Amino acid sequence: MELKSAEGGAAGGLGVALGPAVGGPLTEVLGWRSVFWINLPVGAAALLVALRVLPRPPTAPVRWDPAGQVLAITGLGSLVYGLVQGPVDGWDAPAVVATLTVAIAALSAFAAVETQVSLPLLSPAHFRAPAARATAVACFSSSMGLFGATFFLSLYLQDILGWSPAGAGAVFLSASAFIALTAPFAARLTVRRGIRAPLVLGLALNTVVLSGLSFYGRDAAYPSYAWLLPALGVGTGLLFVPTVITLIEHAPADRAGTASAVVDTLREVGGVLGVAALGSILTVRMRVALHDRATDAGLPPDAADHLVRTVVTDGPAHGFAGNHTGAGALRVTAWAEDSFIDGLRLALRCGAVVLACTLVVVLVLLRRAPAKSA
């Protein structure tokens, strides 16, 4: 049971690095919309395979949790919208304030509702054991840091270092390969020794990786940062495999499917919020840095404001197009790229801080958890 459940953790971790590797060529050949359409045939194929090879689970009474579903969708959707639009429209914009307020109210109501219904969408019982709480925290928080960092690193490779979408995706293949290579080892380590070792190693390694990636700039050469990508793969493999094993292990037999869904939910929601939160940090820092560079160079405040808005809307590689020519265009390009790098560095370091704090929380939660014997 535990070894089989490890496959789900490996697949989830593999998706972090395979997303850019597959999405890059699709974007280059078929356009950005193809990364959404590709899910339809992949999902249909997975469904057909699952119907043929998966055992039929025992029947169990099913009750819907409509209140929990509505509150979760409302809360998470509002939170993501507010985090994404805050740096663009301003944190005091009425729409941003309203959506963040709705998010707080809806998620608070969700937490209250889930303690009252007989079959909740997210049962508190899944997190009673310290090991289950530690893995849930690690799954959610590590996804925030890793998904967000991977998303913006792909933009850095294309817009700053000049990689094509397919080339930027290929850069992450080394991470994908090492996730696949690490997953069986992480599964055996978790089954034999418990979750402390793989979680601690994975969180520590990925904290170092995100910190290391934050030191590169506009002239970074592939050999200088290539070693960090296999390290990212090893850390991700160590992180995601134990979460599936542990949460399923601590769930009743008739709720194993729900426990697996909890892992997926924590990972995906953490990833979405990570992209939104780190994107907000990157955007705020980029706006300030670009405005300062433009005004320090003598650009009038109105022109600097217009430049900032354009770059934030169109990206550092395109935001200046049509507004400057010759040496002026090169200078503005340098401003935009350097400002994006300033924002990316801060976002990566914030992601590293999230992982470091998660490591501390995991150590505290597992300080009395017994290790498994071989």
BADRENTOR-241166 format. One record per atom (N, C-alpha, C): residue in one letter; x, y, z. Coordinates in steps of 0.2 Angstrom, whole numbers, padded with zeros to 4 digits, always signed. Example, Ala and Ser with C-alpha at 12.3 -4.5 7.8 and 13.67 -1.06 7.14 Angstrom:
BEGIN
a+0066-0028+0039;a+0062-0022+0039;a+0066-0016+0039;s+0064-0011+0035;s+0068-0005+0036;s+0064+0000+0039;
This chain:
BEGIN
m+0004-0006+0000;m+0000+0000+0000;m+0004+0006+0000;e+0009+0006+0005;e+0014+0012+0005;e+0018+0013-0001;l+0021+0008-0004;l+0025+0008-0010;l+0021+0010-0016;k+0015+0008-0016;k+0010+0010-0022;k+0009+0017-0021;s+0007+0019-0015;s+0005+0026-0015;s+0011+0031-0016;a+0017+0028-0016;a+0023+0033-0017;a+0023+0035-0025;e+0020+0031-0029;e+0019+0033-0036;e+0015+0039-0037;g+0010+0040-0033;g+0006+0046-0034;g+0011+0052-0032;g+0015+0052-0026;g+0019+0057-0024;g+0024+0059-0030;a+0027+0053-0033;a+0032+0054-0038;a+0029+0058-0044;a+0023+0056-0046;a+0019+0059-0051;a+0018+0066-0050;g+0016+0068-0044;g+0015+0075-0042;g+0021+0079-0043;g+0026+0076-0040;g+0033+0080-0040;g+0035+0081-0047;l+0034+0075-0051;l+0037+0076-0058;l+0033+0081-0062;g+0027+0082-0060;g+0023+0087-0064;g+0026+0094-0063;v+0029+0096-0057;v+0032+0102-0056;v+0037+0104-0061;a+0041+0099-0063;a+0047+0100-0068;a+0045+0099-0075;l+0040+0094-0076;l+0038+0092-0083;l+0033+0097-0086;g+0030+0101-0082;g+0026+0106-0084;g+0029+0111-0089;p+0035+0114-0087;p+0038+0118-0092;p+0041+0114-0098;a+0044+0108-0096;a+0047+0104-0102;a+0042+0102-0107;v+0036+0101-0105;v+0031+0099-0110;v+0027+0106-0113;g+0026+0110-0109;g+0023+0116-0111;g+0027+0121-0115;g+0033+0121-0115;g+0038+0125-0119;g+0037+0123-0126;p+0038+0117-0128;p+0037+0115-0136;p+0030+0116-0138;l+0025+0115-0134;l+0018+0116-0136;l+0017+0123-0137;t+0019+0128-0133;t+0018+0135-0134;t+0022+0137-0140;e+0028+0135-0141;e+0031+0137-0147;e+0028+0135-0154;v+0025+0129-0154;v+0023+0126-0160;v+0015+0128-0161;l+0011+0127-0156;l+0004+0128-0156;l+0001+0134-0153;g+0005+0138-0149;g+0003+0144-0146;g+0001+0142-0138;w+0000+0147-0134;w+0000+0146-0127;w-0007+0143-0125;r-0012+0143-0129;r-0018+0140-0128;r-0018+0133-0128;s-0013+0130-0131;s-0012+0123-0132;s-0011+0119-0125;v-0008+0123-0120;v-0006+0120-0114;v-0012+0119-0110;f-0018+0122-0112;f-0024+0120-0108;f-0028+0115-0112;w-0028+0115-0119;w-0031+0110-0122;w-0028+0103-0122;i-0021+0103-0121;i-0018+0096-0120;i-0021+0092-0114;n-0023+0095-0109;n-0026+0092-0104;n-0032+0087-0105;l-0036+0089-0111;l-0042+0085-0113;l-0040+0078-0115;p-0035+0077-0120;p-0033+0070-0122;p-0030+0067-0117;v-0025+0070-0113;v-0022+0067-0108;v-0026+0064-0102;g-0031+0068-0100;g-0036+0066-0095;g-0040+0061-0098;a-0042+0061-0104;a-0047+0055-0107;a-0043+0049-0107;a-0036+0049-0109;a-0032+0043-0109;a-0031+0040-0102;a-0030+0045-0097;a-0029+0042-0090;a-0035+0039-0088;l-0041+0042-0090;l-0047+0039-0087;l-0049+0032-0090;l-0047+0031-0097;l-0048+0025-0100;l-0043+0020-0096;v-0037+0022-0095;v-0032+0017-0092;v-0035+0015-0085;a-0037+0020-0081;a-0039+0019-0074;a-0045+0014-0074;l-0050+0015-0079;l-0055+0011-0079;l-0053+0003-0080;r-0048+0002-0084;r-0046-0004-0085;r-0041-0008-0080;v-0037-0004-0077;v-0032-0007-0073;v-0033-0006-0065;l-0037-0001-0063;l-0038+0001-0056;l-0043-0004-0053;p-0042-0007-0047;p-0047-0011-0044;p-0053-0007-0042;r-0059-0010-0042;r-0065-0006-0040;r-0065-0006-0032;p-0065+0000-0029;p-0065+0001-0022;p-0072-0001-0019;p-0072-0003-0013;p-0078-0005-0010;p-0083+0001-0009;t-0089-0001-0010;t-0094+0004-0010;t-0095+0007-0003;a-0096+0014-0003;a-0097+0017+0003;a-0102+0023+0003;p-0106+0024+0008;p-0111+0030+0007;p-0107+0036+0006;v-0110+0040+0001;v-0108+0046-0001;v-0112+0052+0001;r-0110+0057+0004;r-0114+0063+0005;r-0110+0069+0002;w-0114+0073-0001;w-0111+0079-0004;w-0110+0084+0002;d-0105+0089+0001;d-0104+0094+0005;d-0104+0101+0001;p-0110+0102-0001;p-0111+0108-0005;p-0109+0115-0002;a-0110+0116+0004;a-0108+0122+0008;a-0100+0122+0008;g-0097+0117+0009;g-0090+0117+0009;g-0087+0118+0002;q-0090+0115-0003;q-0087+0116-0010;q-0088+0123-0012;v-0094+0126-0011;v-0095+0133-0013;v-0090+0138-0009;l-0090+0137-0002;l-0085+0141+0001;l-0078+0141-0001;a-0076+0134-0002;a-0069+0133-0004;a-0067+0137-0011;i-0072+0136-0016;i-0071+0139-0022;i-0071+0146-0022;t-0076+0149-0018;t-0076+0156-0017;t-0070+0159-0014;g-0068+0156-0008;g-0063+0159-0004;g-0056+0158-0008;l-0055+0153-0011;l-0048+0152-0015;l-0048+0156-0021;g-0054+0156-0025;g-0054+0160-0031;g-0053+0168-0029;s-0056+0170-0024;s-0056+0177-0022;s-0049+0179-0020;l-0046+0174-0016;l-0039+0175-0014;l-0034+0176-0019;v-0034+0171-0024;v-0030+0171-0030;v-0031+0177-0034;y-0037+0179-0035;y-0038+0186-0039;y-0035+0192-0036;g-0036+0192-0029;g-0034+0198-0025;g-0026+0198-0025;l-0023+0192-0025;l-0016+0192-0025;l-0013+0194-0031;v-0016+0192-0037;v-0013+0193-0043;v-0015+0200-0045;q-0020+0203-0044;q-0022+0210-0046;q-0020+0215-0041;g-0018+0214-0035;g-0016+0219-0031;g-0010+0223-0033;p-0004+0219-0035;p+0002+0223-0038;p+0000+0227-0044;v-0005+0225-0048;v-0006+0228-0054;v-0011+0234-0053;d-0017+0233-0050;d-0022+0238-0049;d-0020+0243-0043;g-0016+0240-0038;g-0015+0244-0032;g-0019+0240-0026;w-0016+0239-0020;w-0019+0235-0015;w-0025+0239-0012;d-0026+0245-0013;d-0032+0249-0011;d-0037+0249-0016;a-0036+0246-0022;a-0042+0246-0027;a-0048+0243-0024;p-0054+0246-0026;p-0060+0243-0023;p-0061+0235-0024;a-0059+0233-0031;a-0060+0226-0032;a-0055+0222-0028;v-0049+0224-0027;v-0044+0220-0024;v-0046+0220-0016;v-0048+0225-0013;v-0050+0225-0006;v-0056+0221-0005;a-0061+0221-0010;a-0067+0217-0010;a-0066+0210-0010;t-0062+0208-0015;t-0060+0200-0016;t-0056+0198-0010;l-0052+0201-0008;l-0048+0199-0002;l-0052+0198+0004;t-0057+0203+0005;t-0062+0203+0011;t-0066+0196+0010;v-0069+0195+0004;v-0073+0189+0003;v-0069+0183+0004;a-0062+0183+0002;a-0058+0177+0003;a-0057+0175+0011;i-0056+0181+0015;i-0055+0179+0022;i-0062+0177+0025;a-0067+0180+0023;a-0074+0178+0026;a-0076+0171+0024;a-0075+0169+0017;a-0077+0163+0015;a-0072+0157+0017;l-0066+0158+0018;l-0061+0153+0020;l-0062+0152+0028;s-0064+0157+0032;s-0065+0157+0039;s-0072+0153+0040;a-0077+0154+0035;a-0083+0150+0036;a-0082+0143+0034;f-0078+0142+0029;f-0076+0135+0027;f-0073+0131+0033;a-0068+0134+0036;a-0065+0131+0042;a-0071+0129+0047;a-0075+0133+0048;a-0081+0132+0053;a-0085+0127+0051;v-0087+0127+0044;v-0092+0122+0042;v-0089+0115+0042;e-0083+0114+0040;e-0080+0108+0040;e-0080+0104+0046;t-0080+0108+0052;t-0080+0104+0058;t-0087+0102+0060;q-0092+0104+0056;q-0099+0102+0058;q-0103+0097+0054;v-0101+0096+0048;v-0104+0091+0043;v-0101+0084+0045;s-0106+0079+0043;s-0104+0072+0045;s-0099+0070+0040;l-0098+0072+0034;l-0093+0069+0029;l-0090+0076+0026;p-0086+0079+0029;p-0083+0085+0026;p-0079+0085+0020;l-0079+0090+0016;l-0074+0090+0010;l-0067+0089+0012;l-0065+0093+0018;l-0058+0092+0021;l-0059+0091+0028;s-0058+0084+0030;s-0060+0082+0036;s-0054+0084+0041;p-0055+0087+0047;p-0049+0088+0052;p-0046+0081+0054;a-0050+0076+0054;a-0047+0069+0056;a-0041+0067+0052;h-0040+0070+0046;h-0034+0068+0042;h-0028+0071+0045;f-0029+0076+0049;f-0023+0079+0052;f-0022+0079+0059;r-0025+0074+0062;r-0024+0073+0070;r-0017+0071+0072;a-0014+0066+0068;a-0008+0063+0070;a-0002+0069+0068;p+0003+0070+0072;p+0008+0075+0071;p+0011+0073+0064;a+0012+0067+0062;a+0016+0066+0056;a+0011+0068+0050;a+0005+0067+0050;a+0000+0069+0045;a+0000+0077+0045;r+0000+0080+0050;r+0000+0088+0050;r+0007+0090+0047;a+0012+0087+0049;a+0019+0089+0046;a+0019+0088+0038;t+0016+0082+0036;t+0016+0081+0029;t+0012+0086+0025;a+0006+0088+0028;a+0001+0092+0025;a+0005+0099+0025;v+0008+0101+0030;v+0011+0108+0030;v+0017+0108+0024;a+0021+0102+0024;a+0026+0102+0019;a+0024+0102+0012;c+0018+0098+0011;c+0015+0098+0004;c+0013+0105+0002;f+0009+0108+0006;f+0006+0114+0004;f+0012+0120+0004;s+0016+0120+0008;s+0021+0126+0008;s+0026+0125+0003;s+0028+0119+0002;s+0034+0117-0003;s+0031+0119-0010;s+0024+0117-0011;s+0021+0118-0017;s+0021+0126-0019;m+0020+0130-0013;m+0020+0137-0014;m+0026+0139-0017;g+0032+0137-0014;g+0038+0140-0016;g+0041+0137-0022;l+0039+0130-0023;l+0042+0127-0029;l+0038+0129-0036;f+0031+0128-0035;f+0028+0130-0041;f+0029+0137-0043;g+0029+0142-0038;g+0030+0149-0040;g+0036+0150-0043;a+0042+0147-0040;a+0048+0148-0042;a+0049+0145-0049;t+0047+0139-0051;t+0047+0136-0057;t+0044+0140-0063;f+0038+0143-0061;f+0034+0147-0066;f+0038+0153-0068;f+0041+0157-0063;f+0045+0163-0065;f+0052+0162-0067;l+0055+0156-0066;l+0061+0154-0069;l+0060+0153-0076;s+0055+0150-0078;s+0054+0149-0085;s+0053+0156-0089;l+0050+0161-0086;l+0050+0168-0089;l+0057+0171-0089;y+0061+0170-0084;y+0067+0172-0084;y+0072+0169-0089;l+0071+0163-0090;l+0075+0159-0096;l+0073+0162-0103;q+0067+0164-0104;q+0064+0166-0110;q+0066+0174-0111;d+0063+0178-0107;d+0063+0185-0107;d+0070+0188-0106;i+0074+0185-0102;i+0080+0188-0100;i+0086+0184-0103;l+0086+0178-0103;l+0092+0174-0106;l+0091+0172-0113;g+0085+0173-0116;g+0084+0173-0123;g+0083+0166-0125;w+0081+0161-0121;w+0079+0154-0123;w+0072+0154-0126;s+0072+0150-0131;s+0065+0149-0134;s+0060+0145-0129;p+0054+0145-0130;p+0049+0141-0125;p+0051+0134-0125;a+0053+0131-0131;a+0055+0124-0131;a+0062+0123-0127;g+0066+0128-0128;g+0073+0127-0125;g+0072+0128-0117;a+0068+0133-0115;a+0067+0134-0108;a+0064+0128-0105;g+0059+0125-0109;g+0056+0119-0106;g+0062+0113-0105;a+0066+0113-0110;a+0071+0107-0110;a+0076+0108-0104;v+0077+0115-0102;v+0081+0116-0096;v+0079+0112-0090;f+0072+0111-0090;f+0070+0108-0084;f+0070+0101-0084;l+0072+0098-0090;l+0071+0090-0091;l+0076+0087-0086;s+0082+0090-0084;s+0086+0087-0079;s+0083+0087-0072;a+0079+0092-0071;a+0075+0091-0064;a+0070+0086-0065;s+0067+0085-0070;s+0062+0079-0071;s+0065+0073-0070;a+0071+0072-0073;a+0074+0065-0073;a+0076+0064-0066;f+0079+0069-0062;f+0081+0067-0055;f+0075+0066-0051;i+0069+0069-0052;i+0063+0067-0048;i+0061+0060-0049;a+0062+0058-0055;a+0060+0051-0057;a+0065+0046-0053;l+0072+0048-0054;l+0077+0044-0051;l+0076+0044-0043;t+0074+0049-0040;t+0074+0050-0033;t+0068+0047-0030;a+0062+0046-0033;a+0056+0044-0031;a+0056+0037-0027;p+0059+0032-0031;p+0060+0025-0027;p+0064+0025-0021;f+0069+0029-0021;f+0073+0030-0015;f+0069+0033-0009;a+0066+0038-0011;a+0062+0042-0006;a+0056+0037-0003;a+0053+0033-0007;a+0048+0029-0005;a+0051+0024+0000;r+0057+0021-0002;r+0060+0016+0003;r+0062+0019+0009;l+0065+0025+0009;l+0067+0028+0015;l+0061+0030+0019;t+0056+0032+0016;t+0050+0034+0020;t+0047+0028+0024;v+0046+0022+0020;v+0043+0016+0023;v+0048+0013+0028;r+0054+0013+0027;r+0059+0010+0032;r+0060+0015+0038;r+0061+0021+0037;r+0063+0026+0042;r+0059+0031+0044;g+0053+0032+0041;g+0048+0037+0043;g+0049+0043+0038;i+0045+0048+0040;i+0045+0054+0035;i+0050+0059+0037;r+0053+0059+0043;r+0057+0065+0045;r+0063+0066+0040;a+0067+0060+0039;a+0073+0061+0035;a+0071+0064+0028;p+0067+0061+0024;p+0065+0063+0017;p+0063+0071+0017;l+0058+0072+0022;l+0056+0079+0022;l+0061+0084+0024;v+0065+0083+0029;v+0070+0087+0031;v+0075+0088+0025;l+0077+0083+0022;l+0082+0083+0017;l+0079+0087+0011;g+0073+0085+0009;g+0070+0089+0003;g+0069+0096+0004;l+0067+0098+0010;l+0066+0105+0011;l+0072+0109+0012;a+0077+0106+0015;a+0084+0109+0016;a+0087+0110+0009;l+0087+0105+0005;l+0090+0105-0002;l+0086+0110-0006;n+0080+0110-0006;n+0076+0115-0011;n+0077+0122-0008;t+0078+0123-0002;t+0079+0130+0001;t+0086+0132-0002;v+0091+0128-0002;v+0097+0130-0005;v+0097+0131-0012;v+0093+0127-0016;v+0092+0128-0023;v+0089+0135-0025;l+0083+0137-0021;l+0080+0143-0023;l+0085+0149-0021;s+0088+0148-0015;s+0093+0154-0013;s+0098+0154-0019;g+0101+0149-0021;g+0106+0149-0026;g+0104+0152-0032;l+0098+0150-0035;l+0096+0153-0041;l+0094+0160-0041;s+0094+0163-0035;s+0092+0170-0034;s+0098+0175-0035;f+0104+0172-0036;f+0110+0176-0037;f+0112+0177-0045;y+0108+0174-0049;y+0110+0175-0056;y+0106+0181-0059;g+0110+0183-0065;g+0107+0190-0068;g+0106+0189-0075;r+0107+0194-0079;r+0106+0195-0086;r+0111+0191-0090;d+0117+0190-0087;d+0122+0187-0091;d+0124+0179-0089;a+0119+0176-0086;a+0120+0170-0083;a+0121+0165-0089;a+0126+0160-0088;a+0127+0155-0093;a+0125+0149-0091;y+0122+0144-0095;y+0119+0138-0093;y+0123+0134-0089;p+0130+0133-0090;p+0134+0129-0086;p+0134+0131-0079;s+0133+0138-0078;s+0134+0141-0071;s+0128+0139-0066;y+0122+0138-0069;y+0117+0136-0065;y+0114+0129-0066;a+0116+0126-0071;a+0114+0119-0073;a+0114+0114-0067;w+0119+0115-0063;w+0119+0110-0057;w+0114+0111-0052;l+0110+0116-0052;l+0105+0117-0047;l+0099+0114-0049;l+0098+0112-0056;l+0092+0109-0058;l+0091+0102-0056;p+0096+0098-0057;p+0096+0091-0054;p+0095+0091-0046;a+0098+0096-0043;a+0097+0097-0036;a+0090+0098-0034;l+0086+0102-0038;l+0079+0104-0037;l+0075+0097-0038;g+0077+0093-0043;g+0074+0087-0044;g+0074+0082-0038;v+0080+0082-0036;v+0081+0077-0030;v+0077+0080-0024;g+0077+0086-0023;g+0073+0089-0017;g+0066+0088-0018;t+0064+0089-0024;t+0056+0088-0025;t+0054+0081-0024;g+0058+0076-0027;g+0057+0069-0026;g+0056+0067-0019;l+0061+0070-0015;l+0061+0068-0008;l+0055+0071-0004;l+0052+0077-0007;l+0047+0080-0003;l+0040+0077-0005;f+0038+0076-0011;f+0032+0074-0013;f+0030+0067-0011;v+0035+0062-0012;v+0033+0055-0011;v+0031+0054-0003;p+0034+0056+0002;p+0032+0055+0009;p+0025+0058+0010;t+0023+0063+0007;t+0016+0066+0009;t+0011+0061+0007;v+0011+0058+0001;v+0006+0053-0001;v+0006+0047+0003;i+0012+0044+0005;i+0012+0039+0009;i+0009+0040+0016;t+0011+0045+0019;t+0010+0047+0026;t+0002+0048+0027;l-0001+0053+0022;l-0008+0054+0023;l-0012+0048+0022;i-0010+0044+0017;i-0014+0038+0016;i-0014+0033+0021;e-0008+0033+0024;e-0006+0028+0029;e-0010+0030+0036;h-0011+0036+0037;h-0015+0038+0043;h-0023+0039+0042;a-0025+0037+0036;a-0032+0038+0034;a-0035+0031+0035;p-0042+0031+0037;p-0045+0024+0037;p-0045+0021+0030;a-0046+0015+0030;a-0046+0011+0024;a-0051+0014+0019;d-0057+0015+0021;d-0062+0017+0017;d-0062+0025+0015;r-0057+0028+0018;r-0056+0035+0016;r-0049+0036+0012;a-0046+0031+0010;a-0039+0032+0007;a-0040+0036+0001;g-0045+0035-0003;g-0046+0040-0009;g-0047+0047-0007;t-0050+0048-0002;t-0051+0055+0000;t-0044+0058+0003;a-0040+0054+0006;a-0034+0056+0008;a-0029+0058+0002;s-0029+0053-0003;s-0026+0055-0009;s-0028+0061-0012;a-0034+0063-0012;a-0037+0069-0015;a-0035+0075-0011;v-0034+0074-0004;v-0032+0079+0000;v-0025+0081-0002;v-0020+0076-0003;v-0014+0078-0005;v-0014+0082-0011;d-0017+0079-0016;d-0018+0083-0023;d-0020+0090-0022;t-0025+0091-0018;t-0028+0098-0016;t-0023+0102-0013;l-0020+0100-0008;l-0015+0104-0005;l-0009+0106-0009;r-0007+0101-0014;r-0002+0103-0018;r-0004+0108-0024;e-0010+0107-0026;e-0012+0111-0032;e-0014+0118-0029;v-0017+0118-0023;v-0019+0125-0021;v-0013+0129-0018;g-0008+0125-0015;g-0002+0128-0013;g+0002+0131-0019;g+0002+0127-0025;g+0005+0130-0031;g+0002+0136-0034;v-0005+0136-0034;v-0008+0142-0037;v-0007+0148-0032;l-0007+0147-0026;l-0006+0153-0021;l+0001+0155-0022;g+0006+0150-0023;g+0013+0152-0023;g+0014+0156-0029;v+0011+0154-0035;v+0012+0158-0041;v+0009+0165-0040;a+0003+0166-0037;a+0000+0172-0036;a+0004+0176-0031;a+0006+0173-0025;a+0010+0177-0020;a+0017+0179-0022;l+0021+0174-0025;l+0027+0176-0027;l+0027+0181-0033;g+0022+0180-0037;g+0021+0185-0043;g+0019+0192-0040;s+0016+0192-0035;s+0014+0199-0032;s+0021+0202-0029;i+0025+0198-0026;i+0031+0200-0023;i+0036+0203-0029;l+0036+0199-0034;l+0040+0200-0040;l+0038+0207-0043;t+0031+0207-0044;t+0029+0213-0048;t+0030+0220-0044;v+0028+0219-0037;v+0029+0225-0033;v+0037+0228-0033;r+0041+0223-0032;r+0048+0225-0033;r+0050+0227-0039;m+0048+0224-0045;m+0050+0226-0051;m+0047+0233-0053;r+0041+0235-0051;r+0038+0242-0052;r+0043+0247-0048;v+0044+0246-0042;v+0048+0251-0038;v+0055+0252-0042;a+0058+0246-0043;a+0065+0246-0046;a+0065+0250-0053;l+0060+0248-0057;l+0060+0251-0064;l+0059+0259-0063;h+0054+0261-0059;h+0053+0268-0058;h+0059+0271-0056;d+0062+0269-0051;d+0068+0272-0048;d+0074+0273-0054;r+0075+0267-0058;r+0080+0268-0063;r+0078+0273-0068;a+0072+0273-0070;a+0069+0278-0075;a+0070+0285-0073;t+0068+0287-0067;t+0068+0293-0064;t+0075+0295-0063;d+0080+0291-0060;d+0087+0292-0059;d+0090+0294-0065;a+0088+0291-0071;a+0091+0293-0077;a+0088+0299-0081;g+0084+0302-0077;g+0081+0309-0080;g+0074+0308-0083;l+0071+0303-0083;l+0064+0302-0087;l+0059+0306-0082;p+0055+0310-0085;p+0050+0313-0081;p+0045+0308-0078;p+0043+0310-0072;p+0039+0305-0068;p+0033+0302-0072;d+0029+0306-0076;d+0024+0304-0080;d+0026+0298-0085;a+0032+0300-0088;a+0034+0295-0093;a+0037+0289-0089;a+0040+0289-0083;a+0042+0284-0079;a+0036+0279-0077;d+0030+0283-0075;d+0024+0279-0073;d+0022+0275-0079;h+0021+0278-0085;h+0019+0275-0091;h+0023+0269-0093;l+0030+0270-0092;l+0034+0264-0094;l+0033+0258-0089;v+0032+0260-0083;v+0031+0255-0078;v+0025+0251-0079;r+0019+0254-0081;r+0013+0251-0082;r+0014+0247-0088;t+0017+0249-0093;t+0018+0245-0100;t+0022+0239-0099;v+0027+0240-0095;v+0032+0234-0094;v+0028+0229-0089;v+0024+0231-0084;v+0021+0226-0080;v+0015+0223-0084;t+0012+0226-0089;t+0007+0223-0093;t+0010+0218-0098;d+0015+0220-0102;d+0017+0217-0107;d+0024+0212-0106;g+0027+0213-0100;g+0033+0209-0099;g+0039+0213-0100;p+0045+0211-0097;p+0051+0215-0098;p+0054+0215-0105;a+0052+0210-0109;a+0055+0209-0115;a+0051+0213-0121;h+0045+0215-0119;h+0040+0218-0124;h+0037+0225-0122;g+0038+0227-0115;g+0035+0232-0113;g+0037+0239-0116;f+0043+0239-0119;f+0046+0245-0121;f+0045+0246-0129;a+0042+0241-0132;a+0042+0241-0139;a+0038+0246-0142;g+0040+0250-0147;g+0037+0255-0150;g+0037+0262-0147;n+0040+0262-0141;n+0041+0269-0137;n+0048+0272-0138;h+0053+0267-0139;h+0060+0270-0139;h+0063+0266-0145;t+0068+0270-0148;t+0072+0267-0153;t+0079+0268-0152;g+0084+0264-0156;g+0091+0265-0155;g+0093+0263-0148;a+0098+0268-0146;a+0101+0267-0140;a+0096+0268-0134;g+0091+0272-0135;g+0086+0273-0130;g+0082+0266-0129;a+0081+0262-0134;a+0078+0256-0133;a+0082+0251-0129;l+0089+0251-0131;l+0093+0247-0127;l+0094+0249-0120;r+0094+0255-0118;r+0094+0257-0112;r+0088+0255-0108;v+0082+0256-0111;v+0076+0254-0107;v+0075+0247-0107;t+0078+0243-0112;t+0078+0236-0111;t+0082+0234-0105;a+0087+0237-0104;a+0092+0235-0098;a+0088+0237-0092;w+0085+0243-0092;w+0081+0244-0086;w+0076+0239-0084;a+0072+0237-0089;a+0066+0232-0088;a+0069+0226-0086;e+0074+0223-0089;e+0077+0217-0087;e+0080+0217-0080;d+0084+0222-0079;d+0087+0222-0072;d+0082+0223-0067;s+0076+0226-0068;s+0071+0227-0063;s+0067+0220-0062;f+0066+0217-0068;f+0063+0210-0067;f+0067+0206-0063;i+0074+0206-0064;i+0078+0202-0060;i+0078+0203-0053;d+0078+0210-0052;d+0077+0212-0045;d+0071+0209-0041;g+0065+0209-0045;g+0059+0206-0042;g+0060+0199-0042;l+0063+0195-0047;l+0064+0188-0047;l+0068+0186-0041;r+0073+0189-0040;r+0078+0188-0034;r+0074+0188-0027;l+0070+0193-0027;l+0067+0194-0020;l+0061+0188-0020;a+0058+0187-0025;a+0053+0181-0025;a+0056+0175-0024;l+0062+0173-0027;l+0065+0167-0025;l+0067+0166-0018;r+0070+0172-0015;r+0072+0172-0008;r+0066+0171-0004;c+0061+0174-0005;c+0055+0173-0001;c+0052+0166-0002;g+0053+0163-0008;g+0051+0156-0008;g+0056+0152-0004;a+0062+0153-0004;a+0067+0150+0000;a+0065+0151+0008;v+0063+0157+0010;v+0061+0158+0017;v+0055+0154+0019;v+0050+0153+0014;v+0044+0149+0015;v+0047+0142+0016;l+0051+0139+0012;l+0053+0132+0013;l+0057+0132+0020;a+0061+0137+0021;a+0065+0136+0028;a+0061+0136+0034;c+0056+0140+0034;c+0051+0141+0039;c+0047+0134+0040;t+0045+0131+0034;t+0042+0125+0034;t+0046+0119+0037;l+0053+0120+0035;l+0057+0115+0038;l+0057+0115+0046;v+0057+0121+0049;v+0057+0122+0056;v+0050+0119+0059;v+0044+0121+0055;v+0038+0118+0058;v+0038+0111+0057;v+0041+0108+0052;v+0041+0100+0052;v+0045+0097+0057;l+0051+0100+0059;l+0055+0098+0064;l+0051+0098+0071;v+0048+0104+0072;v+0044+0104+0078;v+0038+0099+0079;l+0035+0098+0073;l+0029+0093+0073;l+0031+0086+0074;l+0037+0085+0071;l+0040+0078+0071;l+0045+0077+0077;r+0046+0081+0082;r+0051+0080+0087;r+0050+0074+0091;r+0044+0072+0092;r+0042+0066+0096;r+0040+0060+0092;a+0039+0061+0085;a+0037+0056+0081;a+0042+0050+0081;p+0040+0044+0082;p+0045+0038+0082;p+0047+0037+0075;a+0054+0035+0074;a+0056+0033+0067;a+0055+0026+0066;k+0053+0024+0060;k+0052+0017+0059;k+0059+0013+0059;s+0058+0007+0061;s+0064+0003+0060;s+0064-0001+0054;a+0070-0003+0052;a+0071-0006+0045;a+0068-0013+0046;
